[in-house]
Protein backbone atom coordinates (compact mmCIF):
# COMPACT_ATOMS: atom_id res chain seq x y z
CA UNK A 1 0.00 0.00 0.00
CA UNK A 2 1.44 3.40 -0.94
CA UNK A 3 1.78 6.30 1.47
CA UNK A 4 -1.00 8.38 -0.10
CA UNK A 5 -3.51 5.57 0.34
CA UNK A 6 -2.46 5.19 3.99
CA UNK A 7 -2.97 8.92 4.57
CA UNK A 8 -6.45 8.75 3.01
CA UNK A 9 -7.46 5.78 5.15
CA UNK A 10 -6.10 7.42 8.33
CA UNK A 11 -7.92 10.66 7.58
CA UNK A 12 -11.18 8.84 6.90
CA UNK A 13 -10.87 6.90 10.16
CA UNK A 14 -10.28 10.06 12.20
CA UNK A 15 -13.09 11.89 10.42
CA UNK A 16 -15.54 9.12 11.32
CA UNK A 17 -14.85 9.85 15.03
CA UNK A 18 -14.83 13.64 14.97
CA UNK A 19 -15.62 14.27 18.62
CA UNK A 20 -13.04 11.82 19.91
CA UNK A 21 -10.42 13.17 17.52
CA UNK A 22 -11.16 16.76 18.59
CA UNK A 23 -10.89 15.92 22.28
CA UNK A 24 -7.64 14.04 21.63
CA UNK A 25 -6.18 17.08 19.87
CA UNK A 26 -7.21 19.40 22.69
CA UNK A 27 -4.05 18.71 24.71
CA UNK A 28 -1.84 19.54 21.73
CA UNK A 29 -3.88 22.68 20.99
CA UNK A 30 -3.53 23.98 24.54
CA UNK A 31 0.15 23.04 24.72
CA UNK A 32 1.12 24.76 21.46
CA UNK A 33 -0.94 27.85 22.19
CA UNK A 34 0.54 28.15 25.69
CA UNK A 35 4.15 27.75 24.58
CA UNK A 36 3.87 30.29 21.75
CA UNK A 37 1.93 32.78 23.87
CA UNK A 38 4.30 32.55 26.86
CA UNK A 39 7.44 32.95 24.73
CA UNK A 40 5.88 35.84 22.79
CA UNK A 41 4.77 37.66 25.93
CA UNK A 42 8.15 37.05 27.62
CA UNK A 43 10.04 38.48 24.67
CA UNK A 44 7.60 41.38 24.56
CA UNK A 45 8.33 42.13 28.22
CA UNK A 46 12.07 42.16 27.46
CA UNK A 47 11.60 44.56 24.53
CA UNK A 48 9.34 46.80 26.63
CA UNK A 49 11.91 46.98 29.43
CA UNK A 50 14.66 47.76 26.90
CA UNK A 51 12.63 50.59 25.35
CA UNK A 52 11.93 51.97 28.84
CA UNK A 53 15.64 52.14 29.69
CA UNK A 54 16.51 53.61 26.28
CA UNK A 55 14.08 56.45 27.03
CA UNK A 56 16.32 57.54 29.90
CA UNK A 57 18.75 59.10 27.46
CA UNK A 58 21.62 58.12 25.14
CA UNK A 59 24.76 56.66 26.74
CA UNK A 60 23.57 57.68 30.18
CA UNK A 61 24.98 56.67 33.56
CA UNK A 62 23.36 57.30 36.93
CA UNK A 63 25.32 57.96 40.11
CA UNK A 64 23.22 57.47 43.23
CA UNK A 65 24.25 57.99 46.86
CA UNK A 66 25.02 54.96 49.03
CA UNK A 67 25.91 51.42 48.00
CA UNK A 68 23.47 48.54 47.66
CA UNK A 69 24.24 47.17 51.14
CA UNK A 70 23.48 50.48 52.83
CA UNK A 71 20.35 51.11 50.75
CA UNK A 72 19.01 47.64 51.57
CA UNK A 73 19.54 48.10 55.32
CA UNK A 74 17.79 51.46 55.69
CA UNK A 75 15.01 53.50 54.12
CA UNK A 76 17.01 56.74 54.55
CA UNK A 77 18.94 57.67 51.42
CA UNK A 78 22.54 58.56 52.36
CA UNK A 79 23.60 62.17 51.70
CA UNK A 80 26.92 61.38 50.06
CA UNK A 81 26.60 63.15 46.69
CA UNK A 82 26.92 66.93 46.43
CA UNK A 83 26.98 69.49 43.63
CA UNK A 84 30.76 69.82 43.72
CA UNK A 85 30.98 66.11 42.82
CA UNK A 86 28.96 66.74 39.65
CA UNK A 87 31.14 69.74 38.76
CA UNK A 88 34.30 67.67 39.28
CA UNK A 89 32.99 64.86 37.08
CA UNK A 90 32.19 67.27 34.25
CA UNK A 91 35.56 69.02 34.49
CA UNK A 92 37.93 66.13 35.21
CA UNK A 93 36.54 63.02 33.48
CA UNK A 94 37.54 63.11 29.77
CA UNK A 95 35.06 60.46 28.62
CA UNK A 96 32.06 62.42 29.95
CA UNK A 97 30.10 64.67 27.63
CA UNK A 98 27.59 66.38 29.92
CA UNK A 99 26.50 66.13 33.56
CA UNK A 100 23.02 66.87 34.93
CA UNK A 101 22.82 67.13 38.76
CA UNK A 102 19.37 66.51 40.25
CA UNK A 103 17.77 67.26 43.59
CA UNK A 104 14.12 66.25 43.80
CA UNK A 105 11.25 65.95 46.22
CA UNK A 106 7.54 65.21 46.16
CA UNK A 107 5.43 68.17 47.24
CA UNK A 108 2.24 70.10 46.49
CA UNK A 109 1.90 72.54 43.60
CA UNK A 110 -0.89 75.10 43.47
CA UNK A 111 -2.44 77.06 40.63
CA UNK A 112 -5.33 79.27 41.76
CA UNK A 113 -7.74 76.87 43.48
CA UNK A 114 -6.16 73.69 42.08
CA UNK A 115 -3.64 71.82 44.21
CA UNK A 116 -1.85 68.63 43.18
CA UNK A 117 1.04 66.58 44.50
CA UNK A 118 3.86 66.19 42.02
CA UNK A 119 7.60 65.61 41.69
CA UNK A 120 9.69 68.78 41.83
CA UNK A 121 13.13 68.43 40.23
CA UNK A 122 15.88 70.95 40.73
CA UNK A 123 18.40 70.65 37.92
CA UNK A 124 20.54 72.49 35.40
CA UNK A 125 20.30 73.49 31.74
CA UNK A 126 22.03 70.25 30.68
CA UNK A 127 19.18 68.00 31.87
CA UNK A 128 17.19 67.85 28.57
CA UNK A 129 20.27 66.78 26.59
CA UNK A 130 21.50 64.17 29.07
CA UNK A 131 18.06 62.66 29.72
CA UNK A 132 16.69 63.10 26.18
CA UNK A 133 13.77 65.38 27.17
CA UNK A 134 12.36 67.76 24.58
CA UNK A 135 10.71 71.13 25.11
CA UNK A 136 7.38 71.42 23.32
CA UNK A 137 6.93 75.16 23.79
CA UNK A 138 8.84 77.90 25.55
CA UNK A 139 12.24 77.09 27.03
CA UNK A 140 13.95 75.04 29.70
CA UNK A 141 15.85 76.34 32.72
CA UNK A 142 18.94 78.28 31.68
CA UNK A 143 22.39 78.62 33.22
CA UNK A 144 21.55 82.23 34.05
CA UNK A 145 18.42 81.09 35.95
CA UNK A 146 20.61 78.96 38.23
CA UNK A 147 23.16 81.72 38.71
CA UNK A 148 20.53 84.34 39.63
CA UNK A 149 18.14 82.00 41.46
CA UNK A 150 15.25 82.98 39.16
CA UNK A 151 11.85 81.59 40.13
CA UNK A 152 11.01 79.95 36.80
CA UNK A 153 9.83 76.45 35.94
CA UNK A 154 9.39 74.06 33.03
CA UNK A 155 6.38 71.79 33.44
CA UNK A 156 5.58 68.26 32.28
CA UNK A 157 2.63 67.66 29.97
CA UNK A 158 0.61 65.57 32.45
CA UNK A 159 1.09 68.07 35.27
CA UNK A 160 0.15 70.92 32.91
CA UNK A 161 -3.09 69.13 32.06
CA UNK A 162 -3.89 68.53 35.74
CA UNK A 163 -3.21 72.14 36.75
CA UNK A 164 -4.29 74.20 33.77
CA UNK A 165 -6.68 72.00 31.83
CA UNK A 166 -7.07 73.57 28.39
CA UNK A 167 -5.34 76.83 29.41
CA UNK A 168 -1.92 77.75 28.04
CA UNK A 169 0.56 77.15 30.92
CA UNK A 170 3.27 79.43 29.48
CA UNK A 171 3.49 82.60 31.53
CA UNK A 172 1.23 81.36 34.33
CA UNK A 173 2.26 81.46 37.99
CA UNK A 174 2.31 78.32 40.17
CA UNK A 175 3.13 78.10 43.87
CA UNK A 176 5.60 75.66 45.45
CA UNK A 177 6.22 75.99 49.19
CA UNK A 178 4.74 79.51 49.20
CA UNK A 179 7.04 80.59 46.38
CA UNK A 180 5.57 81.77 43.10
CA UNK A 181 7.21 80.35 39.96
CA UNK A 182 6.57 81.50 36.41
CA UNK A 183 6.08 78.69 33.92
CA UNK A 184 8.47 79.34 31.03
CA UNK A 185 8.39 75.95 29.28
CA UNK A 186 6.12 73.03 28.49
CA UNK A 187 7.87 69.67 28.02
CA UNK A 188 7.07 67.09 25.35
CA UNK A 189 5.31 63.96 26.58
CA UNK A 190 7.90 61.42 27.75
CA UNK A 191 5.66 58.62 29.02
CA UNK A 192 6.07 56.33 31.99
CA UNK A 193 9.26 54.62 33.09
CA UNK A 194 8.67 51.38 35.00
CA UNK A 195 5.41 52.73 36.41
CA UNK A 196 6.66 56.27 37.16
CA UNK A 197 5.04 59.03 35.13
CA UNK A 198 7.83 61.21 33.71
CA UNK A 199 5.29 63.81 32.58
CA UNK A 200 3.93 64.50 36.07
CA UNK A 201 6.92 66.63 37.05
CA UNK A 202 8.03 70.26 37.30
CA UNK A 203 11.61 71.43 36.75
CA UNK A 204 13.09 74.42 38.60
CA UNK A 205 16.64 75.79 38.97
CA UNK A 206 18.81 73.63 41.22
CA UNK A 207 20.02 76.67 43.16
CA UNK A 208 16.44 77.59 44.08
CA UNK A 209 15.60 73.99 44.95
CA UNK A 210 18.57 73.69 47.29
CA UNK A 211 18.29 77.07 49.00
CA UNK A 212 14.55 77.74 49.19
CA UNK A 213 12.64 74.47 48.75
CA UNK A 214 14.67 71.67 50.37
CA UNK A 215 17.23 73.68 52.31
CA UNK A 216 20.81 72.78 53.22
CA UNK A 217 20.79 69.10 54.25
CA UNK A 218 24.41 68.05 53.74
CA UNK A 219 27.44 69.52 55.57
CA UNK A 220 29.56 69.11 52.41
CA UNK A 221 27.54 71.31 50.08
CA UNK A 222 24.38 71.13 47.99
CA UNK A 223 22.97 67.64 48.38
CA UNK A 224 21.96 65.75 45.21
CA UNK A 225 19.43 62.97 44.80
CA UNK A 226 21.50 61.58 41.95
CA UNK A 227 23.71 62.64 39.08
CA UNK A 228 22.93 61.82 35.44
CA UNK A 229 25.99 61.59 33.22
CA UNK A 230 26.14 61.35 29.45
CA UNK A 231 29.19 59.53 28.09
CA UNK A 232 30.76 60.63 24.83
CA UNK A 233 29.59 57.50 23.01
CA UNK A 234 28.54 53.90 23.60
CA UNK A 235 32.13 52.68 23.68
CA UNK A 236 33.06 55.21 26.38
CA UNK A 237 30.51 54.07 28.98
CA UNK A 238 32.76 51.50 30.67
CA UNK A 239 35.73 53.89 30.76
CA UNK A 240 33.52 56.70 32.08
CA UNK A 241 32.19 54.46 34.85
CA UNK A 242 35.73 53.48 35.87
CA UNK A 243 37.03 57.07 35.82
CA UNK A 244 34.04 58.44 37.76
CA UNK A 245 34.44 55.75 40.43
CA UNK A 246 38.13 56.57 40.90
CA UNK A 247 37.44 60.31 41.03
CA UNK A 248 34.66 60.02 43.62
CA UNK A 249 36.69 57.62 45.77
CA UNK A 250 39.50 60.20 45.85
CA UNK A 251 37.12 63.08 46.58
CA UNK A 252 35.30 61.17 49.34
CA UNK A 253 38.56 59.75 50.74
CA UNK A 254 37.21 56.19 50.53
CA UNK A 255 39.48 53.32 51.51
CA UNK A 256 36.82 50.61 51.91
CA UNK A 257 33.39 50.28 50.30
CA UNK A 258 32.04 52.98 47.98
CA UNK A 259 29.48 55.39 49.42
CA UNK A 260 27.89 55.73 45.98
CA UNK A 261 26.68 53.44 43.18
CA UNK A 262 27.13 53.86 39.44
CA UNK A 263 24.46 52.30 37.26
CA UNK A 264 24.46 52.08 33.48
CA UNK A 265 21.74 51.27 30.95
CA UNK A 266 23.62 48.16 29.91
CA UNK A 267 23.80 46.80 33.45
CA UNK A 268 20.12 47.47 34.03
CA UNK A 269 19.17 45.86 30.72
CA UNK A 270 21.28 42.80 31.49
CA UNK A 271 19.52 42.37 34.84
CA UNK A 272 16.07 42.86 33.31
CA UNK A 273 16.97 40.55 30.41
CA UNK A 274 18.15 37.76 32.70
CA UNK A 275 15.01 38.03 34.84
CA UNK A 276 12.56 38.11 31.94
CA UNK A 277 14.51 35.37 30.14
CA UNK A 278 14.34 33.09 33.16
CA UNK A 279 10.63 33.78 33.57
CA UNK A 280 10.01 33.08 29.89
CA UNK A 281 11.82 29.75 30.07
CA UNK A 282 9.94 28.80 33.23
CA UNK A 283 6.56 29.71 31.74
CA UNK A 284 7.36 27.93 28.47
CA UNK A 285 8.43 24.82 30.39
CA UNK A 286 5.18 24.83 32.37
CA UNK A 287 3.22 25.27 29.15
CA UNK A 288 5.27 22.48 27.56
CA UNK A 289 3.83 20.06 30.10
CA UNK A 290 0.53 20.42 28.24
CA UNK A 291 2.26 19.06 25.13
CA UNK A 292 3.41 16.01 27.09
CA UNK A 293 -0.10 15.49 28.45
CA UNK A 294 -1.47 15.85 24.94
CA UNK A 295 0.96 13.18 23.68
CA UNK A 296 -0.12 10.78 26.41
CA UNK A 297 -3.73 11.46 25.44
CA UNK A 298 -2.97 10.56 21.84
CA UNK A 299 -1.35 7.29 22.92
CA UNK A 300 -4.32 6.37 25.11
CA UNK A 301 -6.86 7.06 22.39
CA UNK A 302 -4.82 5.18 19.81
CA UNK A 303 -4.59 2.17 22.15
CA UNK A 304 -8.35 2.28 22.51
CA UNK A 305 -8.65 2.56 18.74
CA UNK A 306 -6.47 -0.54 18.30
CA UNK A 307 -8.72 -2.48 20.67
CA UNK A 308 -11.86 -1.32 18.87
CA UNK A 309 -10.49 -2.11 15.41
CA UNK A 310 -9.23 -5.66 16.02
CA UNK A 311 -11.53 -7.07 13.31
CA UNK A 312 -10.38 -4.49 10.79
CA UNK A 313 -6.72 -5.21 11.55
CA UNK A 314 -7.23 -8.98 11.32
CA UNK A 315 -9.14 -8.70 8.05
CA UNK A 316 -6.52 -6.44 6.46
CA UNK A 317 -3.69 -8.74 7.48
CA UNK A 318 -5.67 -11.78 6.26
CA UNK A 319 -5.98 -10.30 2.76
CA UNK A 320 -2.31 -9.46 2.53
CA UNK A 321 -1.55 -6.26 4.45
CA UNK A 322 1.94 -6.38 5.94
CA UNK A 323 2.98 -5.34 9.43
CA UNK A 324 4.58 -2.24 7.93
CA UNK A 325 1.28 -1.24 6.31
CA UNK A 326 -0.58 -1.47 9.62
CA UNK A 327 2.26 0.29 11.47
CA UNK A 328 2.34 3.17 8.96
CA UNK A 329 -1.43 3.68 9.07
CA UNK A 330 -1.59 3.99 12.84
CA UNK A 331 1.53 6.14 12.92
CA UNK A 332 -0.03 8.46 10.33
CA UNK A 333 -3.17 8.75 12.44
CA UNK A 334 -1.08 9.81 15.44
CA UNK A 335 0.88 12.31 13.39
CA UNK A 336 -2.29 13.80 11.88
CA UNK A 337 -3.80 14.27 15.34
CA UNK A 338 -0.69 15.99 16.68
CA UNK A 339 -0.06 18.05 13.51
CA UNK A 340 -3.62 19.35 13.22
CA UNK A 341 -3.76 20.02 16.95
CA UNK A 342 -0.39 21.79 16.76
CA UNK A 343 -1.52 23.93 13.82
CA UNK A 344 -4.73 25.01 15.55
CA UNK A 345 -2.82 25.68 18.77
CA UNK A 346 -0.27 27.75 16.85
CA UNK A 347 -3.01 29.93 15.37
CA UNK A 348 -4.57 30.43 18.80
CA UNK A 349 -1.17 31.23 20.34
CA UNK A 350 -0.32 33.75 17.61
CA UNK A 351 -3.74 35.36 18.06
CA UNK A 352 -3.17 35.57 21.82
CA UNK A 353 0.22 37.23 21.34
CA UNK A 354 -1.24 39.79 18.92
CA UNK A 355 -4.08 40.50 21.35
CA UNK A 356 -1.65 41.08 24.22
CA UNK A 357 0.40 43.41 22.03
CA UNK A 358 -2.70 45.39 21.09
CA UNK A 359 -4.20 45.70 24.58
CA UNK A 360 -1.11 46.14 26.77
CA UNK A 361 2.13 48.20 26.69
CA UNK A 362 4.14 45.00 26.19
CA UNK A 363 5.74 44.88 22.75
CA UNK A 364 4.68 41.28 22.23
CA UNK A 365 5.61 39.86 18.85
CA UNK A 366 5.47 36.63 16.92
CA UNK A 367 8.49 34.44 17.55
CA UNK A 368 9.13 32.29 14.47
CA UNK A 369 11.62 30.04 16.34
CA UNK A 370 9.00 29.49 19.05
CA UNK A 371 6.41 28.50 16.44
CA UNK A 372 8.81 26.10 14.73
CA UNK A 373 9.85 24.66 18.09
CA UNK A 374 6.27 24.15 19.29
CA UNK A 375 5.11 22.57 16.02
CA UNK A 376 8.19 20.35 15.82
CA UNK A 377 7.83 19.23 19.43
CA UNK A 378 4.11 18.52 19.03
CA UNK A 379 4.76 16.51 15.86
CA UNK A 380 7.59 14.64 17.53
CA UNK A 381 5.43 13.88 20.57
CA UNK A 382 2.67 12.54 18.32
CA UNK A 383 5.18 10.36 16.51
CA UNK A 384 6.77 9.14 19.76
CA UNK A 385 3.55 8.33 21.57
CA UNK A 386 2.05 6.78 18.46
CA UNK A 387 4.73 4.10 18.28
CA UNK A 388 3.35 1.89 21.08
CA UNK A 389 -0.22 1.52 19.74
CA UNK A 390 1.03 1.26 16.15
CA UNK A 391 3.46 -1.55 17.00
CA UNK A 392 0.76 -3.32 18.99
CA UNK A 393 -1.58 -3.20 16.01
CA UNK A 394 1.13 -4.28 13.54
CA UNK A 395 2.15 -7.34 15.60
CA UNK A 396 -1.39 -8.59 16.10
CA UNK A 397 -1.96 -12.17 14.89
CA UNK A 398 -4.67 -12.07 12.15
CA UNK A 399 -6.16 -15.41 13.22
CA UNK A 400 -6.43 -14.26 16.86
CA UNK A 401 -7.82 -10.91 15.71
CA UNK A 402 -10.52 -12.55 13.59
CA UNK A 403 -11.46 -15.03 16.31
CA UNK A 404 -11.75 -12.25 18.92
CA UNK A 405 -14.61 -10.71 16.96
Buried (B, 14 or more C-beta within 10 A) or exposed (E): BEEEEBBEBBBEBBEEBEEEBBEBBBBBBBBBBBBBBBBBBBBBBBBBBBEBBEBBBBBBBBBBBBBEEBBEEEEEBBBBBBBBBBEBBBEEBEBBBBBBBBBBBEBEBBBEEEEBEBBBBBBBBBBBBBBBBEBEEBBBBBEEBBEEEBBBBBBBBBBBBBBBEEEEBBEBEBBBBEEEBEBBBBBBEBBBEEEEBBBBBBBBBBBBBBBBBBEEEBEBBBBBBBBBBBBBEEEBBEBBBEBBBEBBBEBBEBEEEBBBBBBBBBBBBEEBBEEBBEBBEEBBEEBBEBBBBBBEBBBEBBBEBBEEBBEBBBBBBEEEBEBEBBBBBBBBBBBBBBBBBBBBBBBBBBEBBBEBBEEEEBBBBBBEEBBEBBBEBBBBBBBBBBBBBBBBBBEBEBEEBBEEE
